[in-house]
Amino acid sequence: MLTFQQLADIFEKNQNFVIISHINPDADAIGSELAFLKSLQFRNKYARIINHSETPDFIAFLDEQNEIEIYKPEIHDNIIENADIILIVDLSNLSRVGSVEEIIRKSIKKTIYFDHHQNPDDFTDLQIINTEKVAVGEMVFDFLTETQFAPISKQMANAIYTAILSDSGYFRYERTTSHTYNIAGKLLELGVNPKWIFEMLYERNSLTRTKLVGNALISTELHGDGKICSITIRNDILMKLNASDSDVEGITSYSLSIKDVKIGLVFVESENKIKASFRSRGRIPVNKLASEFGGGGHINAAGIQLENINFEEIRNIIINRAIEYLDIEEEK
């Protein structure tokens, strides 16, 4: 395990960097990537962010210079191969980088893993993992301030604040600490406007997203004596509304909003893919549930993505397995 200072020394000794995060990136992924990008650029390093997926519309405002690139093998394979360092942030399983995985595995010896997820893959010896942190953005702030690697500009402060705000669930999830709040306060001193950030994230919904949320809520069902809530979004609804992946973001929060529900499941069908997001209360480990289907995440927030499988069949299997996780929790 690397220390922050060892990471800063590695950064200083190298010149060319590629920063990558997971498919369907969230605010913690994008915010952390951009903060690292700007810090490296400050030190006159050549750095690029190359992701499998497009940046969701609701967090695109963080990328002020439109610097995030979407992976294209014919353009980026050579860049990744020739990079001195590949920095991977905010994922527990290397397969979660999507189509970039193959080229990264060829360069694994120069890959650094920077994350906060439980039960991470051990795919590189160069890693900084802190499962006690509520967001990777919190770790990025600590790295920058403890090593003085680069000053935090207003754009970087916005990115880090958004990362923490999102992954902490507005500063309410279990791993939120007084240190998390202290960081937020320091970021406000650097110019962050929390009202503006909130508006950009949550008060710019399109009509398409609003209609999609309505359809999703209509699909709500309860299972396991009312302790599990499932929300289902079928491909025909997505096609009818011409909805994008970013329109689906955030719907998972509704799955835990019903009284007595302990596990929330959201199933999204798109063409030949199925994406399922899991949420839980207390110590119900939905990351372990996700791992049974090739996914991962945190104890209370996890997900999977599957291809070429029957939607109704896998949905029923997951719901039945989730019911068994309720039994495990009750035994404790």
Contacts in CASP RR format, 6 or more apart in sequence:
PFRMAT RR
TARGET T0000
AUTHOR 0000-0000-0000
METHOD contacts of the structure
MODEL  1
MLTFQQLADIFEKNQNFVIISHINPDADAIGSELAFLKSLQFRNKYARII
NHSETPDFIAFLDEQNEIEIYKPEIHDNIIENADIILIVDLSNLSRVGSV
EEIIRKSIKKTIYFDHHQNPDDFTDLQIINTEKVAVGEMVFDFLTETQFA
PISKQMANAIYTAILSDSGYFRYERTTSHTYNIAGKLLELGVNPKWIFEM
LYERNSLTRTKLVGNALISTELHGDGKICSITIRNDILMKLNASDSDVEG
ITSYSLSIKDVKIGLVFVESENKIKASFRSRGRIPVNKLASEFGGGGHIN
AAGIQLENINFEEIRNIIINRAIEYLDIEEEK
1 127 0 8 1.000
1 128 0 8 1.000
1 129 0 8 1.000
2 10 0 8 1.000
2 112 0 8 1.000
2 126 0 8 1.000
2 127 0 8 1.000
2 128 0 8 1.000
3 128 0 8 1.000
4 128 0 8 1.000
4 142 0 8 1.000
4 143 0 8 1.000
4 146 0 8 1.000
4 147 0 8 1.000
5 146 0 8 1.000
5 147 0 8 1.000
7 112 0 8 1.000
7 114 0 8 1.000
7 128 0 8 1.000
7 143 0 8 1.000
7 147 0 8 1.000
8 143 0 8 1.000
8 147 0 8 1.000
8 149 0 8 1.000
10 85 0 8 1.000
10 112 0 8 1.000
10 126 0 8 1.000
11 17 0 8 1.000
11 40 0 8 1.000
11 43 0 8 1.000
11 45 0 8 1.000
11 85 0 8 1.000
11 149 0 8 1.000
12 43 0 8 1.000
14 45 0 8 1.000
14 84 0 8 1.000
14 85 0 8 1.000
15 45 0 8 1.000
15 46 0 8 1.000
15 84 0 8 1.000
16 45 0 8 1.000
16 46 0 8 1.000
16 47 0 8 1.000
16 82 0 8 1.000
16 83 0 8 1.000
16 84 0 8 1.000
16 85 0 8 1.000
17 40 0 8 1.000
17 45 0 8 1.000
17 46 0 8 1.000
17 47 0 8 1.000
17 48 0 8 1.000
17 83 0 8 1.000
17 84 0 8 1.000
17 85 0 8 1.000
17 86 0 8 1.000
17 87 0 8 1.000
18 47 0 8 1.000
18 48 0 8 1.000
18 49 0 8 1.000
18 50 0 8 1.000
18 79 0 8 1.000
18 80 0 8 1.000
18 83 0 8 1.000
18 85 0 8 1.000
18 86 0 8 1.000
18 87 0 8 1.000
19 33 0 8 1.000
19 36 0 8 1.000
19 37 0 8 1.000
19 47 0 8 1.000
19 48 0 8 1.000
19 49 0 8 1.000
19 50 0 8 1.000
19 86 0 8 1.000
19 87 0 8 1.000
19 88 0 8 1.000
19 89 0 8 1.000
20 33 0 8 1.000
20 49 0 8 1.000
20 50 0 8 1.000
20 51 0 8 1.000
20 86 0 8 1.000
20 87 0 8 1.000
20 88 0 8 1.000
20 89 0 8 1.000
20 97 0 8 1.000
20 100 0 8 1.000
20 104 0 8 1.000
21 29 0 8 1.000
21 30 0 8 1.000
21 32 0 8 1.000
21 33 0 8 1.000
21 51 0 8 1.000
21 88 0 8 1.000
21 89 0 8 1.000
21 90 0 8 1.000
21 91 0 8 1.000
21 97 0 8 1.000
22 29 0 8 1.000
22 52 0 8 1.000
22 90 0 8 1.000
22 91 0 8 1.000
22 96 0 8 1.000
22 97 0 8 1.000
22 98 0 8 1.000
23 52 0 8 1.000
23 53 0 8 1.000
23 96 0 8 1.000
23 97 0 8 1.000
23 98 0 8 1.000
23 305 0 8 1.000
24 53 0 8 1.000
24 56 0 8 1.000
24 245 0 8 1.000
24 275 0 8 1.000
25 33 0 8 1.000
25 51 0 8 1.000
25 53 0 8 1.000
25 55 0 8 1.000
25 56 0 8 1.000
25 59 0 8 1.000
25 90 0 8 1.000
26 56 0 8 1.000
26 59 0 8 1.000
26 90 0 8 1.000
26 166 0 8 1.000
26 167 0 8 1.000
26 249 0 8 1.000
27 59 0 8 1.000
27 62 0 8 1.000
27 162 0 8 1.000
27 163 0 8 1.000
27 165 0 8 1.000
27 166 0 8 1.000
27 167 0 8 1.000
27 201 0 8 1.000
28 90 0 8 1.000
28 135 0 8 1.000
28 136 0 8 1.000
28 137 0 8 1.000
28 163 0 8 1.000
28 164 0 8 1.000
28 166 0 8 1.000
28 167 0 8 1.000
29 89 0 8 1.000
29 90 0 8 1.000
29 91 0 8 1.000
29 136 0 8 1.000
29 163 0 8 1.000
30 55 0 8 1.000
30 59 0 8 1.000
30 62 0 8 1.000
30 63 0 8 1.000
30 68 0 8 1.000
30 159 0 8 1.000
30 163 0 8 1.000
31 59 0 8 1.000
31 62 0 8 1.000
31 137 0 8 1.000
31 159 0 8 1.000
31 160 0 8 1.000
31 162 0 8 1.000
31 163 0 8 1.000
32 89 0 8 1.000
32 90 0 8 1.000
32 114 0 8 1.000
32 135 0 8 1.000
32 136 0 8 1.000
32 137 0 8 1.000
32 139 0 8 1.000
32 140 0 8 1.000
32 159 0 8 1.000
32 160 0 8 1.000
32 163 0 8 1.000
33 49 0 8 1.000
33 51 0 8 1.000
33 68 0 8 1.000
33 89 0 8 1.000
34 49 0 8 1.000
34 62 0 8 1.000
34 63 0 8 1.000
34 67 0 8 1.000
34 68 0 8 1.000
34 155 0 8 1.000
34 156 0 8 1.000
34 159 0 8 1.000
35 137 0 8 1.000
35 140 0 8 1.000
35 141 0 8 1.000
35 144 0 8 1.000
35 152 0 8 1.000
35 156 0 8 1.000
35 159 0 8 1.000
35 160 0 8 1.000
35 163 0 8 1.000
36 47 0 8 1.000
36 87 0 8 1.000
36 89 0 8 1.000
36 114 0 8 1.000
36 140 0 8 1.000
37 47 0 8 1.000
37 48 0 8 1.000
37 49 0 8 1.000
37 67 0 8 1.000
38 150 0 8 1.000
38 153 0 8 1.000
38 155 0 8 1.000
38 156 0 8 1.000
38 159 0 8 1.000
39 144 0 8 1.000
39 149 0 8 1.000
39 150 0 8 1.000
39 156 0 8 1.000
40 47 0 8 1.000
40 150 0 8 1.000
41 47 0 8 1.000
42 150 0 8 1.000
42 151 0 8 1.000
42 153 0 8 1.000
43 149 0 8 1.000
43 150 0 8 1.000
48 67 0 8 1.000
48 69 0 8 1.000
48 79 0 8 1.000
49 67 0 8 1.000
49 68 0 8 1.000
49 69 0 8 1.000
50 69 0 8 1.000
50 70 0 8 1.000
50 71 0 8 1.000
50 76 0 8 1.000
50 79 0 8 1.000
50 80 0 8 1.000
50 100 0 8 1.000
51 68 0 8 1.000
51 69 0 8 1.000
51 70 0 8 1.000
51 71 0 8 1.000
51 100 0 8 1.000
52 70 0 8 1.000
52 71 0 8 1.000
52 97 0 8 1.000
52 98 0 8 1.000
52 99 0 8 1.000
52 100 0 8 1.000
53 70 0 8 1.000
53 245 0 8 1.000
54 70 0 8 1.000
54 245 0 8 1.000
55 63 0 8 1.000
55 68 0 8 1.000
56 245 0 8 1.000
56 246 0 8 1.000
56 249 0 8 1.000
57 206 0 8 1.000
57 244 0 8 1.000
57 246 0 8 1.000
58 200 0 8 1.000
58 201 0 8 1.000
58 202 0 8 1.000
58 204 0 8 1.000
58 246 0 8 1.000
58 249 0 8 1.000
59 162 0 8 1.000
59 201 0 8 1.000
61 200 0 8 1.000
62 155 0 8 1.000
62 158 0 8 1.000
62 159 0 8 1.000
62 162 0 8 1.000
64 155 0 8 1.000
69 76 0 8 1.000
71 99 0 8 1.000
71 100 0 8 1.000
73 99 0 8 1.000
73 103 0 8 1.000
76 100 0 8 1.000
76 103 0 8 1.000
77 103 0 8 1.000
80 86 0 8 1.000
80 100 0 8 1.000
80 103 0 8 1.000
80 104 0 8 1.000
80 107 0 8 1.000
81 103 0 8 1.000
81 106 0 8 1.000
81 107 0 8 1.000
83 107 0 8 1.000
83 110 0 8 1.000
84 110 0 8 1.000
85 110 0 8 1.000
85 111 0 8 1.000
85 112 0 8 1.000
86 104 0 8 1.000
86 107 0 8 1.000
86 110 0 8 1.000
86 111 0 8 1.000
86 112 0 8 1.000
87 111 0 8 1.000
87 112 0 8 1.000
87 114 0 8 1.000
88 94 0 8 1.000
88 97 0 8 1.000
88 104 0 8 1.000
88 111 0 8 1.000
88 112 0 8 1.000
88 113 0 8 1.000
88 114 0 8 1.000
88 115 0 8 1.000
89 114 0 8 1.000
89 115 0 8 1.000
89 136 0 8 1.000
90 114 0 8 1.000
90 115 0 8 1.000
90 116 0 8 1.000
90 117 0 8 1.000
90 136 0 8 1.000
91 97 0 8 1.000
91 115 0 8 1.000
91 117 0 8 1.000
92 115 0 8 1.000
92 117 0 8 1.000
92 118 0 8 1.000
92 119 0 8 1.000
92 120 0 8 1.000
92 121 0 8 1.000
92 296 0 8 1.000
92 297 0 8 1.000
93 120 0 8 1.000
93 121 0 8 1.000
93 294 0 8 1.000
93 295 0 8 1.000
93 296 0 8 1.000
94 101 0 8 1.000
94 104 0 8 1.000
94 105 0 8 1.000
94 121 0 8 1.000
94 123 0 8 1.000
95 101 0 8 1.000
95 294 0 8 1.000
96 295 0 8 1.000
97 104 0 8 1.000
104 111 0 8 1.000
108 123 0 8 1.000
108 124 0 8 1.000
109 124 0 8 1.000
111 123 0 8 1.000
111 124 0 8 1.000
111 126 0 8 1.000
112 124 0 8 1.000
112 126 0 8 1.000
112 127 0 8 1.000
112 128 0 8 1.000
113 120 0 8 1.000
113 123 0 8 1.000
113 124 0 8 1.000
113 126 0 8 1.000
113 127 0 8 1.000
113 128 0 8 1.000
113 129 0 8 1.000
114 127 0 8 1.000
114 128 0 8 1.000
114 129 0 8 1.000
114 136 0 8 1.000
114 139 0 8 1.000
114 140 0 8 1.000
115 127 0 8 1.000
115 128 0 8 1.000
115 129 0 8 1.000
115 136 0 8 1.000
116 129 0 8 1.000
116 130 0 8 1.000
116 131 0 8 1.000
116 132 0 8 1.000
116 133 0 8 1.000
116 134 0 8 1.000
116 135 0 8 1.000
116 136 0 8 1.000
116 138 0 8 1.000
116 139 0 8 1.000
117 129 0 8 1.000
117 131 0 8 1.000
117 287 0 8 1.000
117 296 0 8 1.000
117 297 0 8 1.000
117 298 0 8 1.000
118 131 0 8 1.000
118 287 0 8 1.000
118 297 0 8 1.000
118 298 0 8 1.000
118 299 0 8 1.000
119 287 0 8 1.000
119 288 0 8 1.000
119 291 0 8 1.000
119 296 0 8 1.000
119 297 0 8 1.000
120 127 0 8 1.000
120 129 0 8 1.000
128 139 0 8 1.000
128 143 0 8 1.000
130 139 0 8 1.000
132 175 0 8 1.000
133 139 0 8 1.000
133 175 0 8 1.000
134 164 0 8 1.000
134 167 0 8 1.000
134 168 0 8 1.000
134 173 0 8 1.000
134 174 0 8 1.000
134 175 0 8 1.000
134 176 0 8 1.000
134 177 0 8 1.000
134 180 0 8 1.000
135 163 0 8 1.000
135 164 0 8 1.000
135 166 0 8 1.000
135 167 0 8 1.000
135 168 0 8 1.000
135 180 0 8 1.000
136 163 0 8 1.000
136 167 0 8 1.000
137 160 0 8 1.000
137 163 0 8 1.000
137 164 0 8 1.000
137 167 0 8 1.000
138 163 0 8 1.000
138 164 0 8 1.000
138 179 0 8 1.000
138 180 0 8 1.000
138 183 0 8 1.000
140 160 0 8 1.000
140 163 0 8 1.000
141 152 0 8 1.000
141 160 0 8 1.000
141 164 0 8 1.000
141 183 0 8 1.000
141 186 0 8 1.000
141 187 0 8 1.000
142 183 0 8 1.000
143 149 0 8 1.000
144 150 0 8 1.000
144 152 0 8 1.000
144 156 0 8 1.000
145 152 0 8 1.000
152 160 0 8 1.000
152 187 0 8 1.000
152 190 0 8 1.000
153 190 0 8 1.000
154 190 0 8 1.000
154 191 0 8 1.000
154 192 0 8 1.000
157 187 0 8 1.000
157 190 0 8 1.000
157 191 0 8 1.000
157 192 0 8 1.000
158 192 0 8 1.000
158 197 0 8 1.000
160 183 0 8 1.000
160 187 0 8 1.000
161 184 0 8 1.000
161 187 0 8 1.000
161 188 0 8 1.000
161 192 0 8 1.000
161 194 0 8 1.000
161 197 0 8 1.000
162 197 0 8 1.000
162 201 0 8 1.000
164 171 0 8 1.000
164 180 0 8 1.000
164 183 0 8 1.000
164 184 0 8 1.000
165 171 0 8 1.000
165 184 0 8 1.000
165 194 0 8 1.000
165 197 0 8 1.000
165 198 0 8 1.000
165 201 0 8 1.000
166 201 0 8 1.000
167 173 0 8 1.000
168 175 0 8 1.000
168 176 0 8 1.000
168 180 0 8 1.000
169 176 0 8 1.000
171 180 0 8 1.000
171 181 0 8 1.000
171 184 0 8 1.000
173 300 0 8 1.000
173 301 0 8 1.000
174 282 0 8 1.000
174 299 0 8 1.000
174 300 0 8 1.000
188 194 0 8 1.000
205 213 0 8 1.000
206 247 0 8 1.000
208 241 0 8 1.000
208 242 0 8 1.000
208 243 0 8 1.000
208 247 0 8 1.000
209 243 0 8 1.000
209 247 0 8 1.000
211 241 0 8 1.000
212 233 0 8 1.000
212 237 0 8 1.000
212 238 0 8 1.000
212 241 0 8 1.000
212 243 0 8 1.000
212 247 0 8 1.000
212 248 0 8 1.000
212 251 0 8 1.000
213 251 0 8 1.000
213 254 0 8 1.000
215 233 0 8 1.000
215 237 0 8 1.000
215 241 0 8 1.000
216 231 0 8 1.000
216 232 0 8 1.000
216 233 0 8 1.000
216 251 0 8 1.000
216 254 0 8 1.000
216 266 0 8 1.000
217 231 0 8 1.000
217 254 0 8 1.000
219 231 0 8 1.000
219 232 0 8 1.000
219 233 0 8 1.000
220 229 0 8 1.000
220 230 0 8 1.000
220 231 0 8 1.000
220 254 0 8 1.000
220 255 0 8 1.000
220 258 0 8 1.000
221 229 0 8 1.000
221 230 0 8 1.000
221 232 0 8 1.000
222 228 0 8 1.000
222 229 0 8 1.000
222 230 0 8 1.000
222 258 0 8 1.000
222 261 0 8 1.000
223 229 0 8 1.000
223 230 0 8 1.000
223 319 0 8 1.000
223 322 0 8 1.000
223 323 0 8 1.000
224 323 0 8 1.000
224 326 0 8 1.000
226 260 0 8 1.000
226 261 0 8 1.000
227 260 0 8 1.000
227 261 0 8 1.000
227 262 0 8 1.000
227 263 0 8 1.000
227 326 0 8 1.000
228 261 0 8 1.000
228 262 0 8 1.000
228 263 0 8 1.000
228 264 0 8 1.000
228 265 0 8 1.000
228 319 0 8 1.000
228 322 0 8 1.000
228 323 0 8 1.000
228 326 0 8 1.000
229 255 0 8 1.000
229 256 0 8 1.000
229 258 0 8 1.000
229 261 0 8 1.000
229 263 0 8 1.000
229 264 0 8 1.000
229 265 0 8 1.000
230 255 0 8 1.000
230 264 0 8 1.000
230 265 0 8 1.000
230 266 0 8 1.000
230 267 0 8 1.000
230 315 0 8 1.000
230 319 0 8 1.000
231 251 0 8 1.000
231 252 0 8 1.000
231 254 0 8 1.000
231 255 0 8 1.000
231 264 0 8 1.000
231 265 0 8 1.000
231 266 0 8 1.000
231 267 0 8 1.000
232 266 0 8 1.000
232 267 0 8 1.000
232 269 0 8 1.000
232 315 0 8 1.000
233 248 0 8 1.000
233 251 0 8 1.000
233 266 0 8 1.000
233 267 0 8 1.000
233 268 0 8 1.000
233 269 0 8 1.000
234 269 0 8 1.000
234 311 0 8 1.000
235 269 0 8 1.000
235 270 0 8 1.000
235 271 0 8 1.000
237 243 0 8 1.000
238 268 0 8 1.000
238 269 0 8 1.000
238 270 0 8 1.000
241 247 0 8 1.000
245 270 0 8 1.000
248 268 0 8 1.000
248 275 0 8 1.000
251 266 0 8 1.000
252 264 0 8 1.000
252 266 0 8 1.000
252 277 0 8 1.000
252 279 0 8 1.000
253 279 0 8 1.000
255 261 0 8 1.000
255 264 0 8 1.000
255 265 0 8 1.000
255 266 0 8 1.000
255 279 0 8 1.000
256 264 0 8 1.000
256 279 0 8 1.000
256 280 0 8 1.000
256 281 0 8 1.000
261 281 0 8 1.000
262 280 0 8 1.000
262 281 0 8 1.000
262 282 0 8 1.000
262 284 0 8 1.000
262 326 0 8 1.000
262 329 0 8 1.000
263 278 0 8 1.000
263 279 0 8 1.000
263 280 0 8 1.000
263 281 0 8 1.000
263 284 0 8 1.000
263 286 0 8 1.000
263 322 0 8 1.000
263 325 0 8 1.000
263 326 0 8 1.000
264 278 0 8 1.000
264 279 0 8 1.000
264 280 0 8 1.000
264 322 0 8 1.000
265 276 0 8 1.000
265 277 0 8 1.000
265 278 0 8 1.000
265 279 0 8 1.000
265 318 0 8 1.000
265 319 0 8 1.000
265 322 0 8 1.000
266 276 0 8 1.000
266 277 0 8 1.000
267 274 0 8 1.000
267 275 0 8 1.000
267 276 0 8 1.000
267 311 0 8 1.000
267 315 0 8 1.000
267 318 0 8 1.000
268 274 0 8 1.000
268 275 0 8 1.000
268 276 0 8 1.000
268 277 0 8 1.000
269 311 0 8 1.000
272 307 0 8 1.000
272 308 0 8 1.000
273 305 0 8 1.000
273 306 0 8 1.000
273 307 0 8 1.000
274 305 0 8 1.000
274 306 0 8 1.000
274 307 0 8 1.000
274 309 0 8 1.000
274 311 0 8 1.000
274 314 0 8 1.000
274 315 0 8 1.000
275 303 0 8 1.000
275 304 0 8 1.000
275 305 0 8 1.000
275 306 0 8 1.000
276 293 0 8 1.000
276 303 0 8 1.000
276 304 0 8 1.000
276 305 0 8 1.000
276 306 0 8 1.000
276 314 0 8 1.000
276 315 0 8 1.000
276 318 0 8 1.000
277 301 0 8 1.000
277 302 0 8 1.000
277 303 0 8 1.000
278 286 0 8 1.000
278 289 0 8 1.000
278 290 0 8 1.000
278 301 0 8 1.000
278 302 0 8 1.000
278 303 0 8 1.000
278 304 0 8 1.000
278 322 0 8 1.000
279 286 0 8 1.000
279 300 0 8 1.000
279 301 0 8 1.000
280 286 0 8 1.000
280 299 0 8 1.000
280 300 0 8 1.000
280 301 0 8 1.000
280 325 0 8 1.000
281 300 0 8 1.000
282 300 0 8 1.000
282 329 0 8 1.000
283 299 0 8 1.000
283 329 0 8 1.000
283 332 0 8 1.000
284 299 0 8 1.000
284 300 0 8 1.000
284 325 0 8 1.000
284 326 0 8 1.000
284 328 0 8 1.000
284 329 0 8 1.000
285 299 0 8 1.000
285 325 0 8 1.000
286 299 0 8 1.000
286 300 0 8 1.000
286 301 0 8 1.000
286 302 0 8 1.000
286 303 0 8 1.000
286 322 0 8 1.000
286 325 0 8 1.000
287 296 0 8 1.000
287 297 0 8 1.000
287 298 0 8 1.000
287 299 0 8 1.000
287 301 0 8 1.000
287 302 0 8 1.000
288 325 0 8 1.000
289 302 0 8 1.000
289 318 0 8 1.000
289 321 0 8 1.000
289 322 0 8 1.000
289 325 0 8 1.000
290 296 0 8 1.000
290 297 0 8 1.000
290 302 0 8 1.000
290 303 0 8 1.000
290 304 0 8 1.000
291 302 0 8 1.000
292 321 0 8 1.000
293 304 0 8 1.000
293 306 0 8 1.000
293 314 0 8 1.000
293 318 0 8 1.000
294 304 0 8 1.000
295 302 0 8 1.000
295 303 0 8 1.000
295 304 0 8 1.000
295 305 0 8 1.000
296 302 0 8 1.000
296 303 0 8 1.000
296 304 0 8 1.000
297 303 0 8 1.000
306 314 0 8 1.000
END
